[in-house]
């Protein structure tokens, strides 16, 4: 007597986006597939990291622009803590800097929200096969940009500030006090103040307002 082959378990997905409406739409796309299942949702990057550590998930789909911790910051943290977890970046930004940062952060794919209904499911499946996924058209543009840089004797874009400084810059721009930032990052308020002073000096800025403007230009917070 032969038995039918066992049905493989669906890929368990953690979805992080600070807009509930976007999460609902993305969830409809993913849950409509037999091999994908959204098992956890987060409204910001810090919540995504916490959920990934307490929930059995295979794949994290992270928006770039989120409060407290961006998708790129969350991706870096998840890559360090959970190296087996696959990560996709879902974003409205068709931006080469974000793309390179996503790869350096450990993501295996970069999907534009504008075409998520077309590309996201295949990106999820590619991630679970350990294959990179780029949105159509990105390869040509990115390779051309990279070759232009090489031709001019330049390398990949360098980070201006450290990862810790980036975390603090984002939280300062969101209006958190040094004490609140210290509690969120498990460091002292004095250490936060030192980092903030370093940021002002390194970036040639004068105050919180200019830091906030810089954070908006860098895509760490939304205007």
C-alpha positions in Angstrom: 0.0 0.0 0.0 1.5 3.3 -1.1 1.1 6.5 0.8 1.1 10.0 -0.8 4.3 11.9 -0.2 4.2 14.2 2.8 3.2 17.8 2.1 6.2 20.1 2.9 5.8 22.6 5.7 5.2 26.1 4.4 7.9 28.7 4.8 7.2 30.6 8.1 7.5 34.3 7.4 8.0 37.3 9.7 6.7 40.5 8.2 7.8 43.9 9.4 6.4 47.2 8.2 5.2 50.2 10.3 2.1 50.6 8.1 -0.7 48.2 9.1 -2.3 48.6 5.7 0.9 47.6 3.9 1.3 44.6 6.1 -2.2 43.5 5.4 -1.7 43.7 1.6 1.6 41.9 1.8 0.1 39.2 4.1 -2.7 38.6 1.5 -0.1 38.1 -1.2 2.0 35.6 0.9 -0.8 33.7 2.6 -2.4 33.2 -0.8 0.5 30.8 -1.6 0.4 27.2 -0.3 4.2 27.2 0.5 4.3 30.5 2.4 2.7 31.5 5.7 3.0 34.7 7.7 3.3 33.6 11.3 4.4 37.0 12.9 4.1 40.7 12.2 6.1 43.6 13.6 5.6 47.4 13.4 9.2 48.3 13.6 12.7 46.9 13.3 13.3 46.4 17.1 10.0 44.4 17.4 11.1 42.3 14.4 14.4 41.4 16.0 12.6 40.5 19.3 9.9 38.4 17.5 12.5 36.6 15.4 14.3 35.5 18.5 11.1 34.1 20.2 9.1 32.8 17.1 10.1 29.9 14.9 10.5 31.7 11.5 12.4 30.9 8.4 12.3 34.2 6.5 12.1 37.8 7.5 10.6 40.4 5.1 11.7 43.8 6.3 10.6 47.3 5.2 13.6 49.8 5.1 12.0 52.9 6.7 10.6 51.9 10.2 10.7 53.6 13.6 13.2 52.8 16.4 15.3 50.5 14.1 15.3 50.5 10.3 15.0 47.3 8.2 18.7 47.5 7.4 19.6 47.9 11.1 17.3 45.0 11.9 18.8 42.9 9.1 22.3 43.4 10.5 21.2 42.4 14.0 19.3 39.4 12.7 22.2 38.2 10.6 24.5 38.3 13.6 22.1 36.7 16.0 20.3 34.2 13.6 22.6 33.4 10.7 20.3 30.7 9.4 17.4 33.2 9.0 16.8 34.3 5.4 16.1 38.0 5.0 14.4 40.1 2.3 14.2 43.8 2.1 10.9 45.2 0.9 11.1 48.9 0.0 9.7 51.8 -1.9 13.3 53.1 -2.5 14.8 52.2 -5.9 18.2 53.2 -4.5 21.6 51.7 -5.1 23.0 52.8 -1.6 20.1 50.9 0.1 20.7 47.9 -2.1 24.4 47.7 -1.3 23.7 48.2 2.4 21.0 45.5 2.3 23.6 43.0 0.9 26.2 44.0 3.5 23.5 43.6 6.2 22.9 40.0 5.1 19.8 40.3 3.0 19.5 37.9 0.1 16.9 39.9 -1.9 15.6 43.4 -2.5 12.0 43.9 -3.7 10.2 47.1 -4.6 6.8 47.6 -3.0 5.5 49.0 -6.3 5.8 45.5 -7.8 5.5 43.4 -4.7 2.4 41.6 -6.1 4.6 40.5 -9.0 8.0 39.8 -7.4 7.6 39.1 -3.7 6.5 35.5 -3.9 9.3 34.5 -6.2 11.8 36.5 -4.1 10.7 34.5 -1.0 11.1 31.2 -2.8 14.5 32.3 -4.2 15.6 33.2 -0.6 14.6 29.8 0.7 16.7 28.2 -2.2 19.7 30.4 -1.0 19.5 32.3 -4.3 19.8 36.1 -4.5 16.8 38.1 -5.8 17.0 41.5 -7.5 14.1 43.3 -8.9 14.1 43.2 -12.7 16.2 45.9 -14.2 18.3 46.3 -11.1 21.2 44.1 -12.2 22.0 46.2 -15.3 21.8 49.5 -13.5 23.8 48.3 -10.5 26.5 46.6 -12.5 26.8 49.7 -14.7 27.1 51.9 -11.6 29.7 49.6 -10.1 31.8 49.4 -13.3 31.6 53.2 -13.6 33.0 53.5 -10.1 35.8 51.0 -10.8 36.7 52.9 -14.0 37.0 56.1 -11.9 39.2 54.3 -9.4 36.5 54.2 -6.7 35.1 51.3 -4.7 31.7 50.7 -3.2 30.1 53.6 -1.3 31.7 53.8 2.2 29.7 54.2 5.4 30.1 57.7 6.8 29.1 56.7 10.3 29.3 53.5 12.4 26.4 51.2 12.9 26.0 52.4 16.6 26.1 56.0 15.5 23.5 55.3 12.9 21.2 53.7 15.6 21.6 56.8 17.8 21.2 59.2 15.0 17.9 57.6 14.1 16.6 57.7 17.6 17.7 61.3 18.2 15.9 62.3 15.0 12.7 60.5 16.2 12.8 62.8 19.3 14.0 60.3 22.0 15.9 61.7 24.9 19.4 60.5 25.8 17.9 58.5 28.7 15.3 56.9 26.5 18.0 56.0 23.8 20.2 54.6 26.5 17.4 52.3 27.8 16.5 51.2 24.2 20.2 50.4 23.4 21.2 49.2 26.9 23.9 51.8 27.2 24.3 54.8 29.6 22.9 58.3 28.8 26.5 59.6 29.0 27.6 57.2 26.3 24.6 58.4 24.1 25.7 62.0 24.6 29.3 61.1 23.6 28.1 59.4 20.4 25.9 62.4 19.6 28.8 64.7 20.1 30.9 62.5 17.8 28.1 62.6 15.2 27.9 66.4 15.2 31.6 66.7 14.8 31.9 63.9 12.1 29.1 65.3 10.0 29.8 68.9 10.6 26.4 69.6 12.1 25.4 71.9 14.9 22.3 70.6 16.7 19.4 68.1 16.8 17.5 69.9 14.0 20.4 69.4 11.6 20.9 65.8 12.8 17.2 65.2 12.0 17.6 66.7 8.5 20.6 64.5 7.9 18.7 61.4 9.1 15.8 62.3 6.7 18.2 62.7 3.7 19.9 59.4 4.7 16.5 57.6 4.7 16.7 56.7 8.4 13.5 58.5 9.2 10.6 59.6 7.1 9.9 63.4 6.8 
